[in-house]
Amino acid sequence: MDPNSLLILWIRIHGRVTPKFHSVFRERPEIQELVHYSRKTLELAFAVSPKLVDILDEARKLEPDVKEKLNALRFPRQNPEQILPLPGDPGAIIRPGKKRERYRTGEEAELRHIARKYKWW
């Protein structure tokens, strides 16, 4: 299904829409999720109400696994990379007995990090 097919289905069930609202209908966030449901589910959901929010709720009830698949695609689980803070960044590890360095930003922090990495002093 695509947004145009959903518009045609909506017109077939609920009646005509003025052409100036066709693009508004296609760009609605509900339509972006509804394109992933099967045609049979959409026909049943569109028959419930003319409001897209109600249609989406009904489609989610009829096919609950589609929303889970979309969430899995949108937010894939990844192993978080360990990002070490630059010296001087807030949250950097403070060793006992060491003074806290002032907060550094931008190029100064990068240069200080490189200097410490190669132990220039």
CORKA-V647245 format. One record per residue. RES is the residue in three letters. SS is DSSP state (H for helix, E for strand, L for the rest). PSI is psi in radians with two decimals (none if undefined). Layout:
# CORKA-V647245
((RES SS PSI) (RES SS PSI))
This chain:
# CORKA-V647245
((MET L 2.61) (ASP L 2.96) (PRO H -0.61) (ASN H -0.70) (SER H -0.67) (LEU H -0.66) (LEU H -0.75) (ILE H -0.73) (LEU H -0.74) (TRP H -0.75) (ILE H -0.70) (ARG H -0.65) (ILE H -0.74) (HIS H -0.16) (GLY L 3.07) (ARG L 2.67) (VAL L 2.44) (THR L 2.50) (PRO H -0.47) (LYS H -0.34) (PHE H -0.05) (HIS H -0.82) (SER H -0.61) (VAL H -0.73) (PHE H -0.80) (ARG H -0.48) (GLU L 0.00) (ARG L 2.50) (PRO H -0.50) (GLU H -0.64) (ILE H -0.62) (GLN H -0.52) (GLU H -0.64) (LEU H -0.43) (VAL L -0.28) (HIS L -0.12) (TYR L 2.78) (SER L 2.77) (ARG H -0.72) (LYS H -0.77) (THR H -0.74) (LEU H -0.70) (GLU H -0.72) (LEU H -0.70) (ALA H -0.69) (PHE H -0.44) (ALA L -0.30) (VAL L -0.84) (SER L 2.73) (PRO L -0.13) (LYS L 2.31) (LEU H -0.56) (VAL H -0.76) (ASP H -0.67) (ILE H -0.77) (LEU H -0.73) (ASP H -0.76) (GLU H -0.71) (ALA H -0.66) (ARG H -0.61) (LYS H -0.70) (LEU H -0.63) (GLU L 1.37) (PRO H -0.39) (ASP H -0.35) (VAL H -0.74) (LYS H -0.68) (GLU H -0.70) (LYS H -0.73) (LEU H -0.72) (ASN H -0.63) (ALA H -0.64) (LEU H -0.65) (ARG H -0.67) (PHE L 1.30) (PRO L 2.49) (ARG L 2.26) (GLN L 2.70) (ASN L 2.13) (PRO L 2.30) (GLU L 2.51) (GLN L 2.02) (ILE L 2.03) (LEU L 2.36) (PRO L 2.60) (LEU L 2.59) (PRO L 2.34) (GLY L -0.26) (ASP L 2.57) (PRO L 2.40) (GLY L -0.04) (ALA L 2.66) (ILE L 2.26) (ILE L 2.09) (ARG L 2.59) (PRO L 2.41) (GLY L -0.12) (LYS L 2.48) (LYS L 2.60) (ARG L 2.28) (GLU L 2.69) (ARG L 2.74) (TYR L 2.27) (ARG L 2.56) (THR L 2.76) (GLY H -2.35) (GLU H -0.61) (GLU H -0.73) (ALA H -0.71) (GLU H -0.78) (LEU H -0.70) (ARG H -0.68) (HIS H -0.77) (ILE H -0.74) (ALA H -0.74) (ARG H -0.60) (LYS H -0.73) (TYR L 0.12) (LYS L 0.98) (TRP L -0.27) (TRP L none))
